[in-house]
Amino acid sequence: MSIKILKENALDQLKGRWLISFFTLLIYLIILQSTSVLSSILSSTKYADSILMIQIFILNTVISIFLTGVMKTGKCKFLLNMTKDYHSARSIDLFSQFKIYPKAFLLSVLIVVFSTLWYIPILVISVICILVYMISQPIEVIFNVEYYFATNQIRTTMIILIGIIALFIIASLVIQLMYSQAFFILADNPNKSTFSCLQESRFIMKGNKFRYIWLHLSFIGWYLLCCTLAVLTSLLLEVNICTIILLIGFLLIEPYIELTKANFYVNAN
C-alpha cells in the first residue's frame, strides 16, 4: 500500500475524531514532556535555581525511565483502535497498558540497551580511525591538539570528524527504524514477549526502512506550513508568539502523522 493511501486512510479515520485524538496525544506529551518544558522555561527566567533545576531533572529522569514504555504502548493501543474501529478508541486507552507494565517497561529498557550495543562497533571504528590518523603524524605532535587544526591539517581532521559524525547519525537512524514498530506489536499482541516484539519489529522493517523514512518526509510540507504561519502571525501582530503558534500547529497535525504511522504498521504487518 502506498504512503498516499496510508495518509488518506488516516484522514478518513480522523473524521469526527480529530479532537479526541488531539487531546489524547496532548495528554501523552504533557505526561512525558511537561518537566522538560518546565525546566526550559525556568532556566531562562529569574526563578532558575540550581537545586530546583536538579530536582526537576531528577523528576524528568524518573518519568522518562518508568513511564515512557507504558505510555508509548498505551498511545499505540489508542492509535490501533482508531485504525480498526475508531468508534471504540478512547482517551483512556492511553492508560490501558498498565496491566502489562512490566513488559512495556522491559521493552523500553531493552531498546535502550540494544541501541547502545549497536553503537559499540561504530565507536570502535571511530577510535581506530583516530588512532591511525594520530600515529601517522610526527611523534612530537601526536598529542598536540592545535596541530590537527592547523592550516595544513584541518581539512583531513574535518573529513575524519564529519565521517565519524555521519556514521553515528546513520547508525542512530537505522536503530530507530529497526525498533520503530516494537510498541505497536506489544500493544497489538500483549501476550508476546518483549524479545519477540523486538525481533518482529526488525523483521517488519526489513525492506521497509526507506518507505518509513519517506512516510516521515512526506509531512515536511505541513511542518513548513506551520513555520510559515507562525512567522507571519508574529510579524502581523508584532508580538513574538512564534513558538506558541509552532507548538499549536505541530500538535494539530500530530494525530494525522501518528495515525498514518499506525496504518503503516497495520499494512506492513
C-alpha positions in Angstrom: 0.0 0.0 0.0 1.4 3.4 -1.0 2.2 6.2 1.5 -0.5 8.3 -0.2 -3.2 5.7 0.6 -2.0 5.3 4.2 -2.4 9.0 4.7 -5.8 9.0 3.0 -6.9 6.2 5.4 -5.6 8.2 8.4 -7.7 11.3 7.3 -10.8 9.1 6.9 -10.3 7.6 10.4 -9.9 11.1 11.8 -13.2 12.4 10.5 -15.2 13.4 13.6 -12.4 12.1 15.9 -9.7 14.7 15.4 -10.5 16.4 18.7 -10.3 13.3 20.8 -7.1 12.3 19.0 -5.6 15.7 19.6 -6.4 15.7 23.4 -5.2 12.1 23.8 -1.8 12.9 22.2 -1.7 16.2 24.2 -2.1 14.3 27.4 0.6 11.9 26.3 3.0 14.7 25.6 2.2 16.5 28.8 2.9 13.5 30.9 6.2 12.7 29.3 7.4 16.2 28.4 6.0 18.6 30.9 9.0 18.5 33.2 11.4 19.1 30.2 9.3 22.1 29.2 9.2 23.5 32.7 12.9 23.1 33.0 13.5 25.0 29.8 11.2 27.8 30.9 12.7 28.2 34.4 16.2 28.1 33.0 15.5 31.3 31.1 13.9 33.2 34.0 14.9 34.7 37.3 13.4 31.7 39.1 16.2 29.5 37.9 17.7 27.9 40.9 20.3 25.1 40.9 18.6 23.0 43.5 15.2 23.4 41.8 16.7 22.5 38.4 18.3 19.4 39.8 15.0 18.3 41.4 13.2 18.9 38.0 16.0 17.0 36.2 15.6 14.0 38.6 11.8 14.0 38.2 12.2 14.2 34.5 14.6 11.2 34.5 12.3 9.2 36.8 9.3 9.8 34.5 11.4 9.0 31.4 12.7 5.7 32.8 9.5 4.4 34.4 6.7 5.8 32.3 8.0 6.0 28.7 7.4 2.3 27.9 3.9 2.0 29.2 2.7 5.4 27.9 4.1 4.6 24.4 2.3 1.3 24.4 -0.9 3.0 25.5 -0.6 5.5 22.7 -0.1 2.7 20.2 -3.2 1.0 21.6 -5.2 4.1 21.1 -3.9 4.6 17.5 -4.5 0.9 16.6 -8.1 1.2 17.9 -8.5 4.2 15.6 -7.4 2.2 12.6 -9.6 -0.8 13.4 -12.7 0.6 14.9 -12.3 4.3 15.5 -15.6 4.5 17.5 -14.1 2.3 20.2 -10.9 4.4 20.5 -11.0 6.4 23.8 -8.5 8.6 25.6 -8.5 6.1 28.5 -6.7 3.7 26.1 -3.6 5.8 26.8 -3.6 4.2 30.3 -4.9 0.8 29.4 -1.5 -0.8 29.2 -0.5 -0.5 32.8 -1.8 -4.1 33.1 1.3 -5.2 31.2 3.5 -2.6 32.8 6.5 -5.0 33.4 6.6 -5.9 29.6 6.3 -2.3 28.5 9.0 -1.2 30.9 11.3 -4.0 29.9 10.7 -3.3 26.2 11.8 0.3 26.6 14.9 -0.7 28.6 15.9 -3.4 26.0 15.6 -0.9 23.2 18.0 1.4 25.0 20.4 -1.5 25.8 20.3 -2.9 22.3 20.7 0.5 20.7 23.7 1.1 22.9 25.2 -2.2 21.8 24.8 -1.2 18.2 26.9 1.9 18.8 29.9 -0.1 20.1 31.2 -1.2 16.6 30.8 2.4 15.4 32.7 3.6 18.4 35.5 1.1 17.9 35.8 2.0 14.2 35.9 5.7 15.2 38.6 5.2 17.7 40.7 3.1 15.3 40.4 5.8 12.6 41.5 8.5 15.1 44.4 6.4 16.4 45.6 5.6 12.8 45.5 9.2 11.9 47.4 10.2 15.0 50.0 7.6 14.6 50.7 8.7 11.0 51.7 12.1 12.3 55.2 13.1 13.5 55.8 11.7 17.0 56.5 15.2 18.6 53.0 16.5 17.6 50.8 13.4 18.2 49.2 14.8 21.4 49.2 18.4 20.3 45.5 19.2 19.6 46.3 22.6 18.0 48.4 20.8 15.3 45.4 18.9 14.0 43.5 22.2 13.4 46.4 23.9 11.8 46.0 25.2 8.2 47.8 22.2 6.6 45.9 19.6 8.7 42.4 21.0 9.3 41.0 19.5 6.0 41.9 16.0 6.9 40.9 16.4 10.5 37.4 17.8 9.5 36.9 15.0 7.0 37.6 12.4 9.7 35.3 14.2 12.2 32.5 14.6 9.7 32.8 11.0 8.7 32.6 9.8 12.4 29.5 12.1 13.0 27.9 10.7 9.8 28.5 7.2 11.0 26.7 7.9 14.3 23.8 9.6 12.6 23.3 6.8 10.2 23.6 4.2 13.0 21.1 6.1 15.1 18.6 6.3 12.2 19.0 2.6 11.4 18.5 1.6 15.1 15.4 3.8 15.4 13.9 2.3 12.2 14.6 -1.3 13.3 12.7 -0.9 16.6 10.1 1.6 15.5 7.3 -1.0 15.4 8.1 -2.7 18.8 5.5 -0.8 20.9 2.8 -1.3 18.2 3.5 -5.0 18.3 3.2 -5.2 22.1 0.0 -3.1 22.1 -1.5 -5.3 19.4 -0.2 -8.6 20.9 0.2 -8.1 24.7 0.9 -11.8 25.2 4.1 -11.7 23.1 7.4 -11.5 24.9 9.5 -8.3 24.7 12.2 -10.2 22.7 9.6 -11.3 20.2 8.4 -7.7 19.8 11.9 -6.6 19.1 12.6 -9.4 16.6 9.3 -8.9 14.9 9.9 -5.2 14.6 13.2 -5.9 12.9 11.6 -8.4 10.6 8.8 -5.9 9.6 11.3 -3.2 8.9 13.4 -5.3 6.5 12.8 -3.8 3.1 10.5 -1.1 4.7 13.1 1.3 6.1 13.2 3.7 3.1 9.4 3.5 2.9 9.1 4.6 6.6 11.6 7.4 6.0 9.6 8.6 3.1 6.5 8.5 5.2 8.1 11.0 7.6 9.5 13.1 4.8 6.0 13.4 3.2 4.9 15.6 6.1 7.6 18.2 5.6 5.1 20.4 3.7 2.9 20.5 6.8 5.8 21.4 9.0 6.9 24.2 6.6 3.3 25.5 6.6 3.3 25.6 10.4 6.6 27.5 10.4 5.4 30.0 7.8 2.1 30.7 9.6 4.0 31.1 12.9 6.4 33.7 11.4 3.6 35.6 9.5 1.4 35.7 12.6 4.3 37.1 14.7 5.0 39.7 12.0 1.4 40.8 11.6 0.6 41.0 15.3 4.0 42.4 16.1 4.2 40.1 19.0 6.7 37.3 19.5 4.4 34.3 19.7 6.2 32.3 17.1 7.0 29.4 19.5 3.4 29.2 20.7 2.0 29.1 17.1 4.5 26.5 16.1 3.6 24.3 19.1 -0.1 24.6 18.4 0.5 23.8 14.7 2.6 20.8 15.4 0.1 19.5 17.9 -2.8 19.8 15.4 -1.0 17.8 12.8 0.3 15.2 15.3 -2.9 13.0 15.1 -2.6 12.8 11.3 1.1 11.9 11.5 0.8 9.3 14.3 -2.3 7.7 12.8 -0.5 7.4 9.4 2.3 5.6 11.2 -0.2 3.3 12.8 -1.7 2.5 9.4 1.9 1.8 8.2 2.2 -0.9 11.0 -1.2 -2.4 10.2 -0.3 -2.6 6.5 3.3 -3.9 7.0 2.1 -6.5 9.5 
